[in-house]
Amino acid sequence: MKQAVKLDYLDGLKVLSCLMIFNFHFINFFYPGAYSLLPEQFHTESLEYIFGSTPLNLLAGGKFGVRIFMTLSGFFVGYRFFLTGDKRSLKTGVIKKYFRLILPIVTANILIFILMSLGAYQNYQASLLAGSEVFVGNYNNFEPSLLGAMKEAFWGCFVTGANQYNGPLWFIYYEFFGTLLIAAILSLLGESKARYVVYAVAAVIFIRSDFLPFILGTVVCDLTYQAPVWLEKLSKQKWLMALLFLGGLFLGSFPPIGERMEGTMYRFFPLKIILFYNVGASMVIYGLLHLSGPAKILSIKPFTWFNQFTYGFYLLHFAVLCTFSCSFYIALQDKMNYHVLAVLNLILSFVLTTILSYLLHMFVEKPGMKLAGKIGAYFDAH
């Protein structure tokens, strides 16, 4: 058995995924044509179409980025187990997961409630000016309730995927139960060859669900650290791993709207976008695990530094876009060039979200991680 080590390059991939999600939502707010590919929503003559209908849209591939997050979660549930054979992390993983996730969610929802109560949400007004009302106009357009925000934070987002206050919280339902699903499979069958049959059956059952990337992530981990001899030999073929990596990126670059593909390189493919993203994410991760070049790039210090803030960034970025970004846009949209304003807004919104994420990490997330560790240690001892 090997010893588990920190895989910095996978943390770097998580950072890129986080930035893709941020860019995706920003573009939906202010350049909706790049998502819809509808000329009436363009703010440029053709740039949005070129961006949105080619692999360039990976820069704002938010839907693909979320599936990378999910696939990595499935990978890391099995990582320590496949390296060390230690089942303790599987036993307490779900309990620790809840307590690691909950405090930042509660804090974010309290902040959102306060901002809504103060009338700071300007996404509806901004969407009318930017032509993005179909995508972002209806968010948080209701009378806020502190009790409602707390129900969503403590219970709703985990059990039903409730995300009325904080849109990105839909992910938490899959993160929590996806972790539980993988932990259950590995606890029961992790040392048996029958696990491969269970992987296959579970993949078929969840093929149209966002539980699929958790399964695929675990399969990637299994086939990396418990690989049969023939697969080990194939994985040492760098050209093959490079093709796998690039193929995964291509699947992840499929335009997220899934419509109006005529005349693009994607017109030959069936409209199975989420399946493409799920399979593409697992291909990218498997290739990355066996390629030193991309791994070295993703291990640089800016990525490893920013990784500690990705969870808070994910929780807070949408609220920043709906409040600061939209207010900034409304205040200046008739006073300067649209595209200059957009670039300035993107930079300032990113910086503000990063600062808030840092504060959330230092004063909320880190104490939550310590609490989760103590609770996990208690259950390990009992």
N, C-alpha and C positions, 0 to 999 in steps of 0.2 A: 504494500500500500504506500501511496505517496502522501506528502504533506500538502495541505491546501495553502496556496499562496495568493496574493492579491494580483488580479489581472487588470493592470492599469489601462490596457488598451480597450478592454470592454467598458470600463468607466468612460473612456474617451468617446466610444461609440454612443454611450448613453447621453453624453453632453451634446453631441451632434444631433441626436434624436430630439432632445429638448429644444434646441435652436430651430430645428425643422418645424416643430409644433408651434413655436412662437411666430415664426415667419408665416406659417400657414394661416394662423388666425389674423395676423396683421394684414395680410393680403386680402383675406375675406372681408375685412373692414373697409379697406381703402382702395383696393384694386380687384373688385369682385369678378371682373371679366377674365382674369387669369385663372379663376376657378371654374366659372360657368362656361367660358369660351363663347359667350354671347356678345356680338359686336355692340349692342346697345348699352352694355355695361363697361365698355372699354374707356380708359382715360388716355390712351395713346392710339396711334393709328394701327399698329400691328404688334407692338412689343409684347403686350399681354397674351396675345394668341401664341406667339412664338414661345414665350416662357411656359405657358400652361399646357401646350400640346407636344412638348419635347422633353427629353430627360433633364432639361434645365429645371423642371418643376420639382426635382429632388431637393433643391435648396429650400423649398417650402412644402416638403412632403410630410405634412403633419400626420396624416392617416397612416403612412408607412412608419413614421417615427414612433407612433403609439404601439404599433405591432412589434417594433424592435424592442421597446420597453418590456412588453409582455413576454416576448421570446427570451429575453435576458432573465426575466424573473423565473421562468421555468427552468432555465439553465442553472441558475444559482441555487434553486431549491435542491437540485441533485448534485451540485458540485462537490460539496464536502463529503456527501455520502459515497459517491463513486470513487473519490480519491482515498478516503480513509476507512470506509465501511461503517462509520459512526452513525447510528440511527437517532441519537439524541437530538440532533438539530432538526430532524423530521418531527419528532415528538412535540417539541415546544415551538416549532417554527411559526405555526398559525397564531398561537397565543401572543408570541412576541411581535408578530406582524401587526396585529391589531393595535397594540400599545405603541408601536413605533409610528404607525400611521395617524392615530387619533388626535394627538395634541396639536399638530400643525393644521389639521382639518378644522378643528374647533376654533382655533385662533383665526384662520382665514375666514371662516363663516361669520364670526363676530365682527371682524373688520368689514366684511361685505354688508352685513346688516347695518352697521353704522353709516357706511357710505350711501347705502340706499335710503336710509332715513334722512340723510342730509341732502338728498337729491343730487348726489354726485354722479350718478349713472346717466351718461349722455349718449349712449349708443344708439338710441332710437333717433334722436335729432341728427346725429352725425351720419347715420345710415341713409337718411333722406337726402342729404347733400352729396354723399359719395355714391349713391345708387346701390347700396348694399343692404337695403331694408329686408330683403328676402332672407338673407343669411344671418344678420346680427341685430335686426331691429326689435325683435320680440324678447330678447334676453332681459331678465330682471325687471320686467314691465308689470309689476304688481305691488301691492302694499306689503311691506316687509313685516315679519314677526320674529322676535328673538327666539321664541319657543320653536317656531317652524325651522329657523336656521339651526338650532341646536338638535332638533330631531333628525334633520338631514345629516348633520355632522356625526352624531353618536351612533345612529342606527340606520337611517334611510339609505345613505350612500353605500353602506356595507351589504345590506340585505336586499334592497330593491334597485340599487343604482340611482337613487334619487339625486338630482343635480339641479334643482330649481334655482338655488342661490348661486352655486358655483358650477358652471357648465362642465368643466373638466372632471368633476367628481364621478362621472359615469364610469371612469376607469377603475375606481376603487372596488366596485362590486366584482369585477373580473380579477383584479389583483388579489383580493382576499380569497375568493372561492377557487380561483385558479391555483393558488398556492396550496389550499386545502386538498384539492383534487390530486395534485402531484405528490404531496406528502403522503396521502393515503395509498396511492399506487406503490410508491417506493417502500413504505413501511410494511406493506403486505407482501409485495412480490419483488422487491428490489434486488434480492439475491437469487432470484429464480429466472430461468430463461423464459418462463411464461410471461414475464413483463413485456416482452416484445409483442406478444399477441394482444395484450391489454392496450399497449400503445396504439396498435393498429385499429382495434375496435373503438377505442376512445376517439381517435382521429376521425373515424367515419361518423360516429355519433355527433361530434362537435364540429364537423367540417364547415358548417355555416354559422358557427359561433366564435366569439372571441376567446373561448377557452382553448381553441386549437393552437394558437402560438405558444401557450404554456406547455402543451404536450410536445410540440415540435422542439421547443427549447430544451426540454428534458432529453429528448431523443438525441439532439446534437451533443449534449453533455455526455450521455451514455456512450455514443459512438466515438467520442473523442477519448474518453478515459477508460472505457472498457471495450475498445475496438477489437474486432477479430483481425487476424494477421493480414488477410487480403485487403481490408480497409486501411490498415496502417500503411501498407505499401502504396496504395493509391493516394493517400493523404500526403505522402512525401513527394508526389509529383507536383512541383510548384506551378507548372503551366496549367494543370488541371484545377488546382485550387484557385488560381487567378481567374480562370473561366467561370468557376462556380461563384466566386465573389462578384465578378462583373455581371454575371447572369442574374444574381440576386438583386443587384442595384438596378438592372434594367426592369425587372418585375416591379420593383419598388417605385419606379419612375412612371408607372402607368397613370395617366391623368385621373385624379380622384373623382371627377364628376361622372365618369363612366358613360358619357354621351358625346355626341358630335365628334366622333373619331374619324369621320370621313376625311380622306386626304392626308392623314397622319400615318406614321410608321406603326401605330397601334391598331389600325383598322383590320388587320388580319387576325386579331386575337378575340376570343370570346370575352364578354363583359363579366369576368369573374374577379373583380378588382380586389376585394378583401382577401380572397384566396391567394391571388398573386402576391399581395403584401405579406401574408403569413408565410407562404413558401419562400418568398424572396428574403425575408428577414432571417429565416433559419439558414439559407444559403450564404448570406453575407457573414453571419456569425461563424459558421463552420469554416468558411474560407479564411476569415480573419484569424481564427485560432491556429491556422497552419501557414500563415504568410507573415514573414518577419517585417517586410517593408511597411505595409499599412499599419501593422501593430506598433511599429516604432513611432510612426507619425502620431497615432492616437494616444501614445503614452507621454507626450510632451507635457511639461508642467502646467501650462494654462488649462489643459483639459483636466488633468488630475486635480488641480485646484478648484475648478468650477464644478466638478462632479459633486462635491459635498453640498452644493446648493440646488441641485437639479430638482429635488422633490419640492422644495419650497417655491422654486421658480415655476414649476408646473402648476402648483396650487394658486399662485398669485397672479400669473401673467394675464389671465383673462380679465380679472377685475381691474388691473392697471389699464388694459386696452379700453375697457368700457367706460372708465372714468377719466384718467389723465389724458390718454391718447385722443379720445374723442373730444374732450374739452379743448385741448390744444389745437386740434384740427378745426373745430367750430370757430375758435377765436381768431385764427389766422388764415382761414381758407380763402377769404376775399382780399387778402393783403399781400400775398406772395405766390410765386409759381407753385402749382399743385405738386410737382414732382420734388422740388426742393423742400417743400413743406413735409412731404411724405418721408424723405430721407432723414430730415432733422427729427421728425416725430419718431421714426423707428429707432434712431440712436438714443434719444432721450428716454423713450419707453423701455428700451432694453436696460439702460443704466439704472433707471428707477426700480425696475423689477429685480435686478441683481442686488441692489442695496437692500430692498425689503426682504429678499430671499436670504441674504446674509444675516440680517437681524432675526428672521424666523429660525434659521438654523442654529444660531448661537444661543438664543434665549428660550426657544421652544423645542426644536427638534432634538438637540443634544440632550437636554434633560429627559425627553421622552425616550431616547435610545437607552439612557442609563436605567430608567424605570423598566423598560422592556427587558433589559439584561437581568435585572434583579428578579423580575417575575419569572423569566425563563429559568434562572438558576434555582428558584424555589421549586418549580415543577420538575426540573431535572433531579432534584434531591428527593422528590416524593414520587 
